């Protein structure tokens, strides 16, 4: 029986927001985020991770439908690649 290695994955969004997930042994490759501006002016964020860029892109159409159904003023749908990073608190070696 092979043991899958657990690792941390990090995505950096265009606005500089950094999201780290893990430890995980899943083969996630992309992180997606919806930033929705609600009718009352507040902001709500939805996110997830997928095993391919194509899978992440498939989330955009349901986001547009959710915007119509929920009455969002606007929304931004973004995708970032996940990269393996050291565990939090692990010293960096140069």
N, C-alpha and C positions, 0 to 999 in steps of 0.2 A: 504494500500500500504506500503510495507516494504522499508525502506531506506537502501541502501547498504553502508557499511562503506568504506570510502576512506582511503587508506593506502599507505605507501612507501615500496618498495621492493628493496632489495640490493643483488647483486651477487658479489662474490670475485673470480676472475679468478686465475688459477695456478701461473701466473706471478706476482700476487699481485694487478693487476688492479681491481678497484672497480667501479661498475656501479650501480647507484640507479635510479629507475624509479618511477614516481608517482607525485602527488597523483593519485591513481587509485582504482577503485572498481572492476576491472577485476580479475579473479582468475588465474593469471599467476603463474607458478611454476618454470620455468627454463629460463635462458638466454643463447643464443648461440652467438658465435662470429667466424667470418672467418678473419684471418689475411693473406692477399695475398701479396706475393712478385711478383711485376710486372716485365715484361721483361726489363724495363729500370732501374731496381734496386730499385725503389720506393716501398713503402708499402701502401696498401689500406685496410681499415677495414670495414667489413659489420657485422651487428648485428641485433638481434631481440629477442623476448621473446615469449614463448609458454605456453600452459595450461597443458602440460604433458611432461615427459621425452621422451616418445615414439614420440611425435610430434616434439620435438627438434632433436631427432636422425634422423628423416626423412629428415632433411635439409642437411645431409651430402652428400647424393648421388647427389643432384643438385649442391652442391658446387664443387664436382669433375668434373661434366659436365661443370660448369662455368669456371673452371681452364683450361680445354682443349679448350673451345671455345674462351676464352679471352687471351690465351697464357701466363698464369701465370707461373713463374719459379717454384714456390712452394706455398703451403698454409697450414695453421693450422686451424683445425676446433675444437672448444672447447665448452663445455657445462658446466654451473654452476647452482646450485640450487639457487633460489631466496628465501630470508628470509625476513620476515617483520621487518622493522626497524623504529625507531622514526623519525618523520618529521625533516628535517634539521633545526638546530637552536633550537630544543627542548632540554631543560636542562635534563641531565641524573640524575636519582635519585639512590642513593646507598643504 
